[in-house]
Amino acid sequence: MDIYLIMAIGLFALAISGIVVGVGNDAVNFLNSAVGSKSAPFRVIMIVAAVGVLIGTTFSNGMMEVARNGIMNPQYFHFSEIMLVFVAVMITNVILLDLYNTFGMPTSTTVSLVFGLLGAAVGIGIMKVSNGIGTETILDFINTATALKIIGGILLSVIVAFVSGTVIQYITRFLFSFDFEKKIKYWGAVYGGIAISAITYFILIKGIKDSTYASAILFDEGEIYKGVTLDKALKLKDWVKDNSQLILIASFLGWALLLQTLNWIFKLNILKFIVLTGTFALAMAFAGNDLVNFIGVPLAGFESYKEFVANPGADPNNFLMISMNEPVKSAAYFLVISGLIMVITLWTSKKAHTVIKTELDLTRQDEGNEKFGSSEVSRAIVRSSIKLNENIGKIIPKPILSYINKQFDTSSYNEKQKILGKNAPAFDLMRASINLVVSSSLIAIGTSYKLPLSTTYVTFMVAMGTSLADRSWGRESAVFRITGVLSVILGWFFTAFIAFSTALIVGIFLYLTGIYGVVFMFLLAGFLIYKTHLFHSKATETTSQVSTQQATMEAIGVVQSCNNTIVLSLTDMQRQLNIVIASLATSNRKTLKAANNEIIRINTEAKLLKKSMHLTISKLSKESTESSLYYVQVLDFLREMAHALSFISQPATDHLENGHKEISAEQKADLIEVEGIMSSIINNVIDEISKSDYTEMEKVIVDQRNLILTLKEMQRKQVKRVKEGKSSTKATLLYFSIIHEFHNILLHMINLLKSHRDFMKK
């Protein structure tokens, strides 16, 4: 079979993967506001977004030129070289975006495509120049002006979007406050008219530009338009641009009148309508403008292959791709099929939900689990902001400051959140509508002035700005959320660097290895995607188990839920502890490594439960204070036991992985004996707690004390062996570490049993 046909087919396989991973990352751009505010049932939101995506794909035809000649100069590449460029770009994009999705980090698919094309083109260009093929320099192969323009657009969009979101949300919240329902009754139609007019303008400007319909002729040459005879045909895109002010005014009046009428007759929730309309608009723009990021390269590769086949006898190593500078119209069925795959991905992608969750965690109004830690930069920003806020507070007159604080008072909002419980939105409809209106307006303005604004950068930074203006970055969460925002922003630039460097390396590798390298990279990409899928599934399963436990607690009560948790956790810990000691004694590295992974999962679950302690307790309004206190104690003891267990398994795993000397026969015998006694005690504790029968508790405590004495005796024996030179250094350190953690587990387990007994007696 023709190797280039194999490459073309492989590109389309990667195109499907590219759509899946691309939609998984970009879905946050148009779903975040609707999902975060819960403006409608999730199914309705997805239907609105799906319709927008399907319509948007029909607008995407003109954007496909970006992959053909927007970044590189194809006339300097031979057919065999251009196919290697496309394969390198797609493999890099699929792997990179899949990694971002796995860790729930939003990034720009546009940047990934652009810098991937730059890197692959430079890589192949380096090989051509170094081999003396042609007279071109490396700069001849790429369009440096485009790259610089995109980088400038990134910086501009980050700053403008964040500032605009912050200022506009602050003004809007100042006018409407968090208790906005009363004012919306009177001013909702005006606000809705302004908002949907901006969204309508966005649909026209962003949707029509470079679309299939952009060149539709409204007035032919020689016809009279606005009292003037046209010397050339007037196209749709030119008419929209020429009548933008009229469109905005007519749109505002029409929408304001329609919304007011619908509100009077059907009690229409104007804010929900704005959010769903904005979701449709952004979904349509996403499909129309970002589809090129997923299928642009494969389509370019397919067109290149057709051009080569159309010239029988042509040498792939000497056939220059001059034809790629000519415009081409992609087949409609490619666009429709791509749109359907995008819609299916929207409904089924778990990684898309992970990316959405990351942004919602950074923008939610209330406090809770923070995904990101703190950093020196974020701490410095928080300290400076606190000081600046205090100084401003001294300048502003107290009556004005009091009125401002009243407008930003969240007490009414918090009461609604408590009533809604787990069904509470991350933020309200007012902020969601501002997110969409400001994002749409900025993207439309940028497009009309031909500025390379990214939908990802704009929507994300607007969301961050509105959350800041709403004071959702409080003293308890600001340092973590700033770290999160900085991490995402740095991740964008990291995307550019990694996409460029990886595509460059892959391009050179493919150039040197040919078809064998292509097959290898296809297999490697499939393997990496499979591994990240497993990793994401395990991470999602852990989070899901914690959420399920919290839901169970609300349903059956703290006591019963905690009893179940204790029994399951202790049983799991006992099983893994037995495997660890047995595997260490037999030097079974594979089994020990698997047990260590399970213990990492146990430790992660315990950590997540403890981190969500405050949120869980606040929701347990029906339970007594004593019950909540018992829950806190249980989490503390389980967390410490899981921590101690990990300090046994990880050093043991490292010991075998590093190939250190096996522990001695005496040490093995001691550890196996102690583990057996420990298992017996754990079984007795499980039995006491599950039955709430403490008649054997004193015996358990005696067994614990005796085992602690045994552990001390083991330490003495080991010290003696060390003095006699009968034990290696690494084995001795591991042995002492395991004994110490055995001791910790015993102490925390008995404390847990005592706490359970004392609580049940009340």
N, C-alpha and C positions, 0 to 999 in steps of 0.2 A: 504493500500500500504506500502511496505517496506520503512522505514524512511531513510535508507541509499541510496536507489534508488532515493528518493526525493532530498537528499543532492547531489548526483552525477548529477542529472538533473539541480539542482540549480547552481552547479559549472560551468556547461556549459553555463548557462544563464549569469553568471558572466563573463565567458570567452569572450562572445561576447561583453559585456560592457567593459571588460578589453582591448580588441583589439581596440575598438573605442576610449577610453580615452588614451590608450597607444600610438596609432598612432597619435592622436591629439597632443601629447606632443613631440614625437620623430620625427615627420615629419620635424621639423625645422632643424634637423641634416643634412638631405640631400637635402632639398629644399631651404635653406637660400641663398646659393651662386647663384644658377640659378635664383631664383625669384628676389633677390636683384639686380643683374646685368642685369636682363631682357635679358638674353642670347638668349631667344627664346620666342615665344608666350606662355602664361601660359598653354594652352592646350597641346602644344608639351612637355613642361617640365613635366607636369603631366603624359603624356603617357610614357615618358622615365623612370620616377620614378616608375610608375605602373609595367612596364615590369621588372625592377630591383627587385621590391618587389616580384612579382610572381616567378621569377627564384630563388630568395633568399630563399623562403620558402622550396624549395626542398633541400637546404643545411642545414636545421635547425634540422634535426632529432637527431644528436648526442648531441646537446645542451640540450635536454629535461632531461638529467640525473641530471642537476643542481637542478631542482625542486624535484627530487626523493631522492637524497642522497648527493648532493653537499654541503648542508648547515647543515643539521641535520643528526642524526644517526637513521634511521627508525626502526632498529631492536629492539629498546627499546620502541617502541610505539605499542599499540594494535590497531586493525582496527578502533574501535570506536573513539579512540583518534586521530589517524592520519587524519581521516575525519574532525574532529573538527579543527585541525591545518590548513588544506587546506581551509576550509570555512572562518576561521578567516583571513587568508592571503589574499584571494580574495576580501573579503568585504573591508578590510583595503586598498588594492591597488586601487580598483575601486574608492572609495570615495576620497582618497588622491590625485590621479592623476587627477580626475575630478575637484577638487578644484584648483589645479595648472593650469589646462587648462582654467578654468573660469577666473582667474586673469592674464592669459597670461604669466605665469612664466615657463620657461623650467626647467625640472629636469630630474633625471635619473630613468628610469623604472627598470634598473638593481638593483640600490640601494634600491628602493622601494620593489622589490621582495625579495632580499637577507635579508634585515633587517626585513621585514615582516615575513619571514620564521623563522628567529632567534627569534623574539618576540613571535610568536605563539608557537614555540617549547619550549621556556623557560616558557611561561605561563602554558601550559599543564604539563610541567615537574615539575613546582612548586606544582601544584595540586597533582601530583602523589607522589612526595616526602612527602608533608605535610600529605597525607592520608596513608602513609606507604606502598604504592604499589611498590613492587620491592625493590632492594637494590642499585639502581643507585643514583648518585648525579646529580644535575642540569647540571653540565658541561658534563656529559655523553651524554646528549640529543643533544648537539650542537657541531659543528665543529669550535672551536675557532680559529684554524690556518687559516681557510678560511676567517673568518671575519676580522682578522688582516691584511691578505694579501690584501683584497679588500680596506680596509681603507688606507693602504699604497699606493695602486694603485691610489686611488682618489687624494691623496696629490701629488703624482708623476706626474700624468697626468695633473693636473691643472698647475703646475709650468713649466713642460717641454713644454706643448702645447703653453702656453702663450709666453714663451721666444722664442721658435722656430718660431712661427708665426710672432712675432715682428722682429726678426733678419732677417729672410728670406725675408719677405716683404720689409724691409728697403733696403736690398741689391738689390732686384729685382727692386724696384722703383728707386733707385739710378742709376741703369744701364739703365732702360727704360724710366723713368720719366712718368708724366701724359700724355704727348704727345707722346705716344708709337707707334702710327700707322706706322710711317716711319721705325723705327727699326725692328718692327715685320715682315715687308716685307723681310728683309734680314736674320733675326735670328729666325723667327717664327718657322721654321721646327725643328731647334735644340732645341729651348725651348719646343716645343710641344713633341718632341721625349723624352726629359727628363721627362716632366710632365706625359705623358701617360704611359711611362715605369713604373713610380712610381705607377700609378693607376693600371696598369696591374698586377704588383707584389702584390699590395694590394688585388686585386680580387683573385689571386691564393692563397696567404698565408692566408688571412682572410676568404675567401670563402670556401676553401677546408678543413681547419682545422675542425675536429670533424663533418664534413658533411657526408651525405650518401655515397658520392663518395670517401671519404678519404681513405678507406680501399681497394679501387679497386686495383687489382694486375696487375702490368705492366710486371714483370718478375717473373716466378716461381722459386722455389728452384731448384738449379742445373743448371740453365741457366747462360750464360756468360754475365756479365755486366761490361763494361769498363775494359775488359781483365781479370776479376776475376770471378770465379765460385761462385755463391751465395749460402750461407749456409741456407738462408731463403728467402721467397718471398719478392720482393721489391714492396711496396705499393705506390700509387700515391702521398700521402702526403710526404713520405720519398724521392721520386724522385724529387719533387718540391724543397724540402729543400736542397737536395744534389746538385742541379743544379741551384740554385738561381742566382749565378753570370752570368752564361751562359744565363739564361732567361732574365736577365736585359740587357745585352749587345745586344743580338739578338733583343729584344724588342725595344731598343733605335734606332738601325740602321734601323729596319723595319719600325717603326712609322715615323722616321724622313724622310725617303725616300718617304713613302706613302703620308705624309702631304705636302711635297714640291711639289710632282707631282699633287696632288689634288688642291693645291693652284695655280699652273701654269695653269692647264687646266680649273678648275671650279671656280677659285677665292675663294676657301674655306676660311672662317674665322676661323683660327686655334684656337683662344682663345675660341670662342663659342663651337667648337668641344670638346676642353678640358673640359669646364665646363659641357657640357651635358654628356660626358663620365664619369666624376667624380661623377655627380649626379646619374647616373646609378649604379656605383660601390658602393657608400655609401648606396643607397637604397637597393641594393642586400645584403650588409653586415648587414644592419639594420634588414631585414627580416630573414636572416639566423641566426643571433646571438641574436636578441632581441625578436623573436617570443616566446621563452621560458618564457619571462616575462609576457606574456598574456595568453598563453594556457598551459604552462608547469605544473602548479599546477592542473588545471582541468583534464588534461590527466593523471597525477599521481593519482588523486582521482579516475578516471575511471578505471585505471589499478588495483588499490587497491580493488575496488569494484568487479571487475572480479575475482581477486585472492580469495577474500572472498567467493563469490558465488560458485567458483570451489571446495570449501571444505564444502559440505553439513553438517549441524549440528554443524558447528564451532560457538563458542561463540565470538561475536564481542568484548567483554570486556577481552578476554583472547587470542585472535588470534594475535600473534606478526607478524609485517610486515617485516620479514626477507627477503622476496622475493624482496623487493624494492631496495636492494643492487645489484641485478642482472640487467644487461643491458636489455633494452627493445626497440623495434623498433616501433615507432608510425605509425599508419595507414596513408597511403599516402593521403587518402581523407580528413583526419583531417587537414593536412598541406595545401592542395589545397583550402579547404573551408575557412580556416583562411586567406590565401593569398587573396582570393576574397573579404572577408570582409575588409581587410586592404586597398585594392585598392578602394573599394567603400567609405570607410572612408576618404581616401585621397582627393577624389573629393568633398565630401559633408560636411566635418567637418568645421564648422565656428570657432570652438575653436582652431583648428589647425592653421587657418589663424591668430588668435589673438596671439598665441605663436610665430609664424613667425614674426609678426609685432613687438613684443617686441625686438627680436634680431636685426631686421633691424633698429629699432630706435636707438639701442645702437651702430650700426656699420656704419650707413649712413655717407657719406662724408660731406653733407651740414648740416646746422643747421635747427632747427625747434622745434616742440613741444617736450618737454622732459617728458617722463612718470614718471621718478623718481625725487625726490627732492635732496637736498644736505644734507650732514652730516658732523659732525666734522672730521671724519676720512678722507673723500674725500677732505674736504677743506685743511686739513693738507698735504695730498699727493700733491694736486695741488700747494700749496705754496712752498713746498719743491722742486717740479719738476721745477717750474719757477726759483727758486734760483739756482738750479743745472744747468739748461739750460743757465742761464746768466753767470755762472762761466765757463762753458765749452766754451761758445762763446768768452770769453776773452782769452782762451788758443789757440784755433784754429786760424791759420792765416786767415785774412779777405778774400784773394782770394779763398781759399779752402771753407770757410764758404759761400761765395757768390755762388760758383759753386754748393754746396750741396743744398742751398736754391732754386737755379734755377731748379734743378732736381725735387724738391718737389713743384714747383710753380703750383698752381691749376687754374691759370687764363684761360688757354685753356679749361680745364675741365668745369669750371664754365660757360663759354660761350656756350658750348654744352648743359649744363643742362638748361640754359635759353631758348635756342632754342626748346628743347624737351618739356619744360613746365611740365605739370602734368604727362607726359609719361617718364620723366627722371628717370633713375635707381638710386638706393640708393648708389651704388658704381660701379666702372668700371669692365670690364672683366678681367683685369690684376689681381686685388685683388681677384676676385672670383676664378680664376684659382689657385692662390696660396693657398687660403683657402682649396680647395679640394685636391690639391697635398700634402700639408703639413699634413693635417688630415689623408689622406690615408696612407702616408708614416709612420707616427707615429703609427697609429693603426696596420699596417702590421708589423712594427718592434717589437712593444709590444707583438703582438700575437706570432711572431716567437720565442721570448724569454719567452713566457708564463707569461707575465706581465698582470695583470688584468686591462688594460686601458679601460675606458668607452668611447663609441662613443660620448655620450652626452658631457662629460667633454672635450674631445679632440676637437671636432668640434666647440664648443662654445668658448673655450679659444683661439683657433687658430684665430677665427673670431675677437675676441677682440684684440688680438695681432696685426693682420694685420691692423685693423682700427687705432690702436695707432701709428703704424709705418707710416701710411699714413697721420698723423697729422689731422685726422678727429676729434680728441678730442681737439678742440681749447679752447681758454680762455673763450669763451661764453658757452661751453657745457661740458667741462672736468669734472667739479665738479658733474654734474648730471649723466654723464655716468659712472664715477667711482662708484658713489653710486649704480647705476643700476647693474654693474658687481658684486660689493660686495654683493648686495642683492641676486643676483642669486646664487653666490657661497655659501653664508650662507644658502640659501634655499636648496641647495643640502644636507648639513649636517643636516639641519632641517628635510629634508625628511627621513634621516636615523633614527633620534631620534623619529619622529612621527610614522614612520612605525613600528619601534620596540615596542614602548610603547603602541600604539593603538592595534597592533596585540596581544600583551601580554594581555592587558585588555579584548579584545574581546574573546581571547582564554579561559581565566578564566571564563568569563561570560557564554560562551557556555558550558563549562565543568559543571558549576553549574546548568544551566537551561535546558540543553538537547535540544530536538527537538523544544520546545516552544521558546527557545532563538534563535535557528537557523531561525525559521520562522520570529521572530521579527526583527532580523538583516537584513534578506533579504528585508523585507518591509521598514525598515529604510534606507537601501542603495538606494532603488528605490525612496523613498521620497526625500532624499538629492540630488540625481542626477536631479530629476525633478525641485527642487527649484533652483539649480545652473544653470539649463538650462534657467529658467525664468529670473534669474539675468543677465546672459550673454546676453540674447536676448535684454533686456532693455538697457544694456550698449552699445551693438553693434548698436542698433537703434539710441541712442543719438549721437554716433560718426558718423553714417551714415547720420543723418540729418544735422550735421555740414558740412560734406563733400559735401552733395548735395547743401547746401546753397552756399558754395564757388564756386561750379561748375556753379550754377545758376547766381552768380554774374559775372563770366567771360562771360557768355552767353548774359545776358540782361543789364549788366552795374551796377555800384555801386548804383546809385540813385534809380533805380527801385527796385533793390534787397533789399536795405535798407528800402524802403517804405514798401515792403512786410513783411520784418522782424519786423518792428515796429508795424504794424497793428496786425500781428499774435501774437507777444509777449504781447502786451498790452491787447488784447482780452483774451489770456490765463491767464494773471495775474489777470485781473478783475474777471474772472470766479472763479479762485481758492481763491481769497480774499473773495469773497462772500460766498463760501462754508466754509472757515475757521471761519469767524465771526458767520455765522448761526449755525455751528456745536458747536462752543464754547458756544453760547447762550443756546443751547438745550442740552449741555453736551453729544453730540453724538460722542463718542470716535472713533468709527470705521470710520465714514465719515471723521472726522478731520485727522485721521492718513493717510487715502488714499489721501486727499488733500495735506498733508505735503509731501508725497512721490512724488506727481506730481510737487510740488514746488521745491523739491530737483532736479528733472529732469530739470526743467526750469533753475535753478541756475547753474547746471552742463553744460548745453548747452551754457549759457552766458559765463561761465568761459572758455570753450573750444574755443569759437569764439574769445575771447579776447587773449587767449594764441597763437592762430594761426594768430593773426593780422599781425605780421611782414611778415610771409610767404605769406599771402593773398595779402598784399599791393605790395610786390615785384613782384607778378605775374600780377598785374593790370597795365601793362606797357602802355596800350592804354588809360587809364583814366588820367584825369588831376590831379595835386597835390591837388586842392581844393576838388575833389571828394573823394580822399583817406583820406583827413583830415576830411571830413564829416563822412566817414565810421568809423574813429577812435572815433569821438565824439559820434556817435550812440552807439558803443560798450560800451563806458564808462558809458553812462547814463543807458542803458539797464542792464548792469552788476550791477550797484549800486541799481537800482530798484529791480532786482531779489534778491540781497543781503538783502535789507530791507524787502522784502516779506518773505524771509526765517526766518528773525528775528521776524516775527509775528507768523508764523505757528509753528516753532519748540518750542518756549516757551509755546504756547497754547497747543500743543500736550503733552508736558511734564507735564503741569499742570493737564490735565485730566488723563494721564497715572499714575501719582503719587498719584491720589486720593485726591488732595487738595480740599478745599472748593470751591463751585461754586462762580463765580463772582456774585455780587449783582444784583437785578433787575434793579436798576438805571444804573449800569455800562453796563448791557446788552442793555438797551434802548439807552444809549449814543453811544455805538459802532455800533449798527444796524443803527442808524440815520446817523452817520458819514460815514459808509460804503456805504449807499445809495447815499449820496452826492458825495462821492469819485467815485462811479461807473458812475454817471452822468458826472462828469468832464472827466473821462477816455473816455467815449463814445464821448464826444465833441472833445477831442484831436484826437481820431482815425478818426473821420469824417473830421477834418481839414487836417490831414496828407494825408489821402487816396484821398481827392479831391484837395489837394494843394490850398485850398481856406481859406484865413486867415481873412475873414470879421468878424468872430465871436471870433477872438483870444482875443481881449480885454475883452470880456465878460468872457472867460475862465480864464483869469488872475485874474479878479475881483472875480470870484467864488473861485479860489484857495486861494486868500488872505483872503476872508471871512471864508473859511474853516479852515485856519491856526489860525485865531482869535478864532473860535469855539473850536479848539483843546486846545488853551491856557486856555479858559474858563473852559473846561472840567478838565484840570489839577488843576485849582483853586478849583473847586467843590470837586475833589477827596481829595485834601489836607484838605479841611474842614471836609470831612467825616472821614478821618483818625484821626483828632484831636478829633472828637466826638466819636471815637471808633466804627464806623459803618462799617468798612471794615477790612477783614483779611489781614495779611502781604503778603502772596503769591498772593492773588487776586490783591492787590494794585500794587505790582511790575509788574505783568503781564499787568495790565491796563496802567500803565505809559509807559511800553515798547512798547505796541501796538500804543499808541498815538504818541510816538516819531518816530516810523517807518512810520506811516501815514504821518507825517510831511516830512520825508526824501523822500518818494515816490512822494509827491506833488512837492517838489523842483526839483527833477531830471526830472520829467515828463514835467514840464513847461520849464525847460532848454532844454530838447529834442525838444519840440515844437518850441522854439525860434531859436534853431540851424537849424532846418529844414526850417523854414521861411527865415532866413538869407541866407541860401545856395541857395534856390530856386529863390531868387531875383537876384542872381548874373548871 
